[in-house]
């Protein structure tokens, strides 16, 4: 009997379609199952049937609810330790501080993070969590 392992599930909340596709392709190359969403509401809906192994979150969501999503996740036992990587287009010290207090795993600048580097950070988060990609 052959055992199969489940691919790690990455939920990617990114409003920029080109970036989302580039990040998604690179994560899939690292053997992750990726679901791309564009809004916080859609991310919450996707988490009901299956909690992801990692959440990658654009800091600048259209509805401005990115931090609220992080706080919501950290208030639930099933997502308390979920690795959350935040991607930001600009350096905003107050937002970085707020994200760290809310419990994000990493705060990454989009200008400094290629799809390859993001995939490496996701894999690193999975390894720290005890999963492999």
Residue pairs with C-beta under 8 A, 6 or more apart in sequence:
5 132
7 31
7 32
7 33
7 133
8 31
8 32
8 33
8 53
8 54
8 126
8 131
8 132
8 133
9 32
9 33
9 34
9 35
9 50
9 52
9 53
9 54
10 27
10 32
10 33
10 34
10 35
10 52
10 53
10 54
10 55
10 56
10 122
11 35
11 37
11 43
11 46
11 47
11 52
11 54
11 55
11 56
12 20
12 23
12 24
12 27
12 34
12 35
12 36
12 37
12 56
13 37
13 38
13 39
13 40
13 42
13 43
13 55
13 56
13 57
13 58
13 61
13 66
13 69
14 20
14 23
14 36
14 38
14 56
14 58
14 87
15 38
15 58
15 60
15 61
15 62
16 58
19 110
20 36
20 38
21 36
22 115
23 34
23 56
23 115
23 118
23 119
24 34
24 36
25 115
26 115
26 116
26 118
26 119
27 34
27 115
27 118
27 119
27 122
28 34
29 119
30 119
30 122
30 123
30 133
31 133
32 54
32 119
32 122
32 133
35 46
35 52
37 43
37 46
38 62
39 61
39 62
39 63
40 61
40 63
40 65
40 66
40 68
40 69
41 63
43 55
43 57
43 69
44 69
44 72
46 52
47 79
51 78
51 79
51 82
52 82
53 82
53 83
53 126
53 129
53 131
54 82
54 83
54 84
54 85
54 122
54 125
54 126
54 129
55 73
55 82
55 83
55 84
55 85
56 84
56 85
56 87
56 118
56 122
57 66
57 69
57 70
57 84
57 85
57 86
57 87
58 66
58 86
58 87
58 88
59 66
59 86
59 87
59 88
59 89
59 95
59 99
59 107
60 66
60 88
60 89
61 69
66 86
67 95
67 98
67 99
67 102
70 84
70 86
70 99
70 102
70 103
70 104
71 102
73 79
73 80
73 82
73 84
74 80
74 102
74 103
81 129
83 105
83 122
83 125
83 126
83 128
83 129
84 103
84 104
84 105
85 104
85 105
85 106
85 108
85 118
85 121
85 122
85 125
86 99
86 104
86 106
86 107
86 108
87 108
87 109
87 110
87 113
87 118
88 95
88 96
88 107
88 108
88 109
88 110
89 109
89 110
89 111
90 109
91 109
96 107
99 107
100 107
105 125
106 121
106 125
108 118
108 121
113 121
122 133
123 132
123 133
126 132
126 133
